[in-house]
Amino acid sequence: MRLIIGAMAAALVTVLAVPAYSQQTGAIPKASMQAPPDKDKKNEKTPEQKKAEDKAYKDAIGRIPDQKFDPWRTVR
């Protein structure tokens, strides 16, 4: 009986560990690890764009109400 329980326990551990093997990959191709050459050009912004983004951010932050959050508000 101990042999059967031991075999079942070993099988259970093996079955639970098998899906982890499917997530391991082999060697990653070097081409996929390199950044595209256009990436640097996309991140460059003009000063006008930076000012517009900053203004939009400050406007959005200003619209957030200054209220203290009360998670028990509806329970009381």
N, C-alpha and C positions, 0 to 999 in steps of 0.2 A: 504494500500500500504506500509506503514511504517513497518507493521508486516511482510510482505513478504520480504522486503529488510533486516530487522533485522534477520529473519530466514536464509536467504541466506548468510549473513555475518557470522553468527554463524556456519553454515555448512562449509563455506570456511575455517574458522579458525580451525575447528575440522579436516577437511580433511588434512590440511597442518601439523597438529600436530601429526596425527596418525603414520606416518612413523618413527618418533622419538621414539615411544614406542617400535618398533621392535628391536631397537639397545640396549635396556636395557636388561641385563641378570639377572638371579636370582643369587643365591649364587654360588661363584666360588669354585670348589672342591679344597681342600688343596693340593692334590697330584699334581695338575697342577702348583701350585705356587712354589713348591720346585725345587731347581736346581738339575740337574742330578749329580750323584756322580763323573762322569768322567770329569766334566767341569774343575775342578782344574788341572787335569793332562794334559789337552789339552793346557792350557795357559802357561805351563812351557816350557821355551826354553833354550837351551844351549847357552853359551857365543858365540860359533861359529855361531849359527843361528842368534843371535842378531847382531853380526858384519856383517854378510852377508846381513841382511835386511837393516842395516844402510848404508852399502856401496851401495846397490841397490837404496835406497832412494836418497842418495847424487848424484849418477850418473843420476838419472831421473831428479832431480832438475837442474843439470848442463846442461841438454839438452834443457831446456826451454829457448827460445830466450829472450834476454833482450831488448825487443821493447816496446815502449809505445803504448798502445791500442788506436786506433782512430776509434770510431764508425761512424764518418762522412766521412771516407776515400773514399767511393765509390760515395758519393753524390756530392762532390766538383768537 
